[in-house]
Amino acid sequence: MKKRWWGVIAAGVLVAGAYGYLKLTAVDATGLPVSVIPVVKGSIENKVMASGMVKAKQEVTLFSPNNGTLLQFNVQEGDKVTANQVIARIDVTDLSSEMASIDAQIASQHAELNRVKSGKEPETIAQQEERVRQEKEKVDSAEKEYNRTKQLVEAGASPATDLDKAKDSLSQAQSSLKMSQSELALNKKGPKSTDIASVQAQINQLQVKKAELAKQSSQSTVVAPFSGSVLKVDAKNGQAVTKGTEIITMGDVTKLQVVADINESDVKEIQLGQKALVSGTSMGKEKAAATVTRISPLATKIQKGETTGKTKVNVTLELDQAVSVLKPGFNVDVDIMITNKNNILVVPFQAVVNDPSGSFVWVVENGLAKKRPVQTGTESDLNVEITSGLNEGDSVISSPSADLMEGMPVMAMEAGVPGAV
């Protein structure tokens, strides 16, 4: 918020009487000198002025739906896109490999389930014991190969890829050993309901994981939800991304709006549908009409400036017509019209006296001060609207003294400025 502005324009007379000339009217040379001003018709206009930023009415940030590598991503800032256009694709090859691995595990567990249910003969147990022994030898051999390869890699005699292969071989050998040991243990125990339930639970878990991966695999494209322009690019083609990585921000720049910051002291004056004028450096002397369309329900703290610590409320205004020179991100000034009344009776604010019985003004009639009850309407910092009790041309004491009494003789001195200001 910059400031609050109040104004009044009277037809040929400055109602406030802050500047002017005094013309002595010899009504009663012995009366109390008072400054009077004629009641005139004028205008009262109240505005709330604020700073704001231009934004696209429809704006959205698109995120990566999955982990993977960003492919076929070639848009740039300013490019136009259409609704449902594929902005980029996510390479989910790793997910496909993981799903294949899970399929293999599910098949293995189903076989295990059948073995648990059927039980095994002694000769089968012996065969499995032999298999476990062989698998242990494979693990020992794989461990030795891994350690040997590690030494060669550390010495620079072999590439790091050899160590990765050795590690994979060791992992596979250990996995096979673990599976063989599990089979042997189950067969020695014989089929039990708890054993069957355990294997079935593992199968169920693998199937759930497979379904999740299948869903993720289907989410491999970034699609424009509506037609618009690319406002910001946050990634690049070939980049490794994770789920939730920002890809682009896009918006419909043919429909712009302004988001203004309104101070907490002024937000009570703002209502939906109020008219406003938008101006800015890019617009030169031109001003664009706008309408208040949204008042945020949330206030935020002001971080910088003289009002640091106080709060502000975002007020959104929609431009009544397209303004070609405005672009999202431009700073603008906003004048929100709170009150605008024309051709009304106005008097200086200080001319109106308020007491428990109501409002009144002092008028001069035949050289005497008279109380005149009035009804007031719209107010500004300088002037107030009179809705009843006065007529155009009545002489009102502009700054009544506490010494005034009903019927007291007064010496009226008219205050005014010829011409318009």
N, C-alpha and C positions, 0 to 999 in steps of 0.2 A: 504494500500500500504506500502510495506517495503522500497524498494529502486529501483533505476533504474540501470541496469548493461550494460556496453558496453565493447566489447572486440575485439581484433584483434590477429590473429596468423599468423606469417610470416614464410616462409620456411627458417629456419636456421638463421633468422635475426630478432631482435626486432625492429619493425619499429619506435616505439616511441623514442627509444634511450635514455630512462630514466636512464638506467644503462649501463655500458659498459667500453670499454677502448678506448683510443685515440691513433691512429697511425699516426705519422707525415709523410706527403708525401711532400718532398721538391720540390715543383713545382716552387715556386718563393719566395725566401727568403725575398724579400722586399714587397710581397703582403700582403693584409689584411687577417689575420687569420680567416678562416671560418670552421665550422663543417659541413661535408658533409655525406650523407648517400646514399647508392645505392638504386635505385628503385627496389623493389622486388614484387613477387606475394605472396599474402597472403589471409586472410579471414577477413571479418568484420561481426560481429554478434551483433545485438541489441535486448535486451530483456526488457520487463516490468515485474518486480517481484511483487507479491502480495500475501496476505494471503486470504484463502477462507474456505468455509465450504461445506462438502459433504451433498447432499440432494437427496432424491428420485426424479427421473425425473417426475413421476406422483404422486402427493401428494394432499390429500384433507382432510378437517375436516368435519365430519358429525355432524349435529345438530338435536336436537329434533324438529320434525315438529309440535308439539302440546303441550298443557298443559296436565299433567297427571302423572301417576306413571310408572316408567321404569320397564318393565317386560321382562323375558326371555333374559336377558343381561348377558352373561357369557364369553365373549371373554377377553383375557389378552394380554398384550404387547408381541409382537413376534408371536402371532398366525397368521396363514395364513387364508385368507378368499377368497372366490370366487365371481366373478361378480354376482350380483343380490341376494347374500346371505342376509337373514334377520339377522341383527345384534341385534336388540332389537325391542320390541313392546311397544307402549304407551297405558296404560289403559285409555280409554275415556268413562268410565261408567258415569262420571259426565255430559259429553256432551249428552249422551243418555237420561239421566234424564231431562236435560234442554230442549232437543227437545220435549220430551213428554209433558212437561209443556207448551211449546209454542203451541203444537197441541191443547191442552185444551183451551188455550187462544184464538186461532184462531176460534175454534168451538163456543166458547162463544160469540166472536165478530160477527160471522155470525148470530147467534141467535139474537143478539142485533140489527143487521142490518135489519133483517126481522121484528122485533118489531117496529123499527123506521119507516120503510116503510109502515107498515099496520096501525099504530095508535092504540089506545086503547079506550075501552068503559069506562064510569064512574065507573062501578063496578070493572073493572080491575085496575083502578087507586086506588080505595079503597083497593083492595087486595095488591097492591104494597106498599101503605102507611103502611099497617099492617106489611108487610114483613120488611120494613125499621125499623119499631119500634122493631120488634123481633131481627133484626140484631144488633140494638143498644144495646139491652139487652145482647146479646151474647158478644159484644165487652166489655161492662161493666163487665160482669162476667169473661171474659178472662183477663181483666186488673187486676181485683182483685186477680185472681188465680196467675197471673204472679208476682204481688207484694208480695203475700203470699209466693210463692215458692222462690222468691229472698231472702226474709228474712231468710227462712229455710236454703238455700244454704250458705248464708253469715255466718249463725250461725253454719254451719257444720252439720246440722241435715238432709240434703238431698244432694244427689249427683248433680254435675253440669249438668248432662244430663237431670235432671228434669226441670231445668231452660230453657234449650234449647227447650224442648218439650212445655213448657208453652209459650215460645216466639213464636214458630211456630204456636201454637193455636191462639194466639193473632193476629199474622199477617194474618192468614187465615180469622179470624172473621172480621178484619178491611177491608180486600180485598173484602169479601162478602158484607159488608155494603156499601163500596164505589160503588160496581157494582149495588147494589139495588137502591142506591140513584141516580146513573146515569140513570138507567132505568126509575125511577119515574119522574125525571126531563125531560127526553126526551118525555115520554108519556104525560106529562102535557102540553108540548109545542105543541105536535102534530108533524107529519112528516114535515121536512123542508129539502130543498136540501143541506143546509150547514151541517145539522145534519147527513144526509146520507153520505155526502162526508167525514165528520170527522171519522165516524165509518169505512168507507172503507179505509181511509188512515191508520188507526190503523191496519187493517187486512193486508194491503200491507207491512207495516213495519215488522209485525210479520213474514210474509212469506219470506221476505228478510233475516231476522235474522235466520230463520229456514234453508234456503239454505246455509248460511254461516256456520252454525253449521254442516250441513250434509257434506259439503266439508271438514271441519276440522276433522270430525269423520272418513272420508275415509283416512286421512293422519295419520295413526296410527303405521306405521312401519319405522324403520331406515334400509336402504338397502345399501349394498356395491355397488358402481357404477362400479367397476372393480376388477379384481383379484389382490391381493397384501398381505401385512403384516400389522398387527396392530402396529403402531409406538408409540401411546400414548393413554392411557385410562383416560378420564376426569370425568366419572360418575360411578355409581355402581347400581347393580340390586336392585330394590325396592325404589330407590330414587325418590322423587317428583321433577319433572322437569317442566320448562316452555318452551314455544316456543322459539327456538334459543339457548337453553342450549347445550354446546359442549358435545358430547358423546364420540367420538374417533377421532384420526387422523390416517389415513392409507396411505400407499404408495406402489408402486411397487419397491422393493429394488433390483430387478434383473437389473434395469436400473437406474444407478446413474449419477448424474451430480454435478458439483462444481460451487458454486456461489462465485465469488471473488470480493473484494472491490478494485476498481481502483481509485486512486486520480484524482482530476479534471485536474491536470497538465499533466497527462499521457493518459487520456481517448481518446484524439484525435489520438493517435497512434493505437488504437485498432480497428480492423475491423472483420466483420463476416468471418468465414472460416480460421482464423489464427490458426496455430498449437501451442500447448503448452505442457509442461511437468508438471505433478503433482507429488509431493513428500510429505511424511509425516512420523511421528514417527511410525505409525502402519505398514508402508511399508518397513521399514529398509532402505537399500540402493537402493531399486528398485524405478523406476519412471514409471509413466503411461502416455501414450500419450492421448491428449485431443484436442478438437476443439472448438473454440469460436462459439456459436450458437445464442447468444442473448446479446444485449447491452441495458440496461434499458434506457428508454427515460427520466427518472427522477433521479435527483441527490439528495442526502440526506446529512445532516450535520454530520460531524465526532464529536462524543461526548467526546472521551477520547484521551489522548496522546498529543504529541507535535504539531500535526496538528489540534487540537481542533478548531472548527470554520470554517474550510475549508469543502469542500464537497467531496463526493465519489459517484461513480456510480457502481451499481451491474452489473457484466459481468458474463454470464452463459456459462460454458464450458461442453460439453458432452464427457464423456470418450469414447475413440475409442473401447476399449474392457473392459469386466467385470473384476473388481479387487476384489477378494473374501475377502481380509482383510479389505476393506473399508466399513464403515457403515454410515448411515445418522447421521449427528451430529458431525462427526470427523472434526478436524481442519487440513488443509493441506496448503502447499505452492505451488504457481503456477508461472511458468516461461512462459510468453507468448512471442513467437518469433515474433519480429517486422520485422527484416531484417536478412538475412543469405546469404551472398555472399562468394563464394570460388573462388580461382585461379584468383584473380583480382590484378591489379597494385595498390599498396598503398604507400602513403607517410605520414610523420607526418603532423598533422593538421596545425601546425604553419609554415610549409614550404610553404603553399599556401597563396599568397597575393591577395587581392581583391581590385580593384579600379574601377572607372567608366567605363573603357574600357573592363573590364572582369577580369578573374582569370589568374594568372601566377605564375611560380616558378622561382627561380634562379638556374641555373645549372653551373657547372664548365667545361669549354672546353679549353684545352691547357693552363691552368693556368689563364684563364680569366672568369669573371662572365658574364653570358649571361641570358637575360630574355627569358623564354619559355612559351608562352601562352598555357593554358591547359583547358580541360573540366573536371569537377568533377562530381562524382556520389554520392554514399552512403557515409554518414559521421558518425563518432562516436566522442566521446569526445577527442580521441587521434589521430585518423587517418582519412584519406579521400581517397576515391577511385578516381583514375585517369582514365578517359575513353578515352582521346586522348591528344596528345601533348608530351608524354613521352614514352620511351621504357625501358624494363627491363634492369637493369644494369647502366642506366644513373646516374650520380652523382648529387644529389640535395642538395643545401644548406638547412640544416634542420631548422635553425632559422635565417633567413636573417636579417641583420641590415639595418636600415634606411639609413646608409651611403653608401650602395652599389650603384654602377652606372654601366651602360652597358659598358662592355669591361674593367672593372677595374681589375688589377692584384690581384689575391687572393692566399693565402696559404691554401690549402685544408687539413683538418684534418678529416680522416674518422672515424665515430663513429659506433660501432657495437658490438654485442655480439655473439661469436661463439656458435652454438648449439641452440636447441629449448628451450623456456621458457614456 
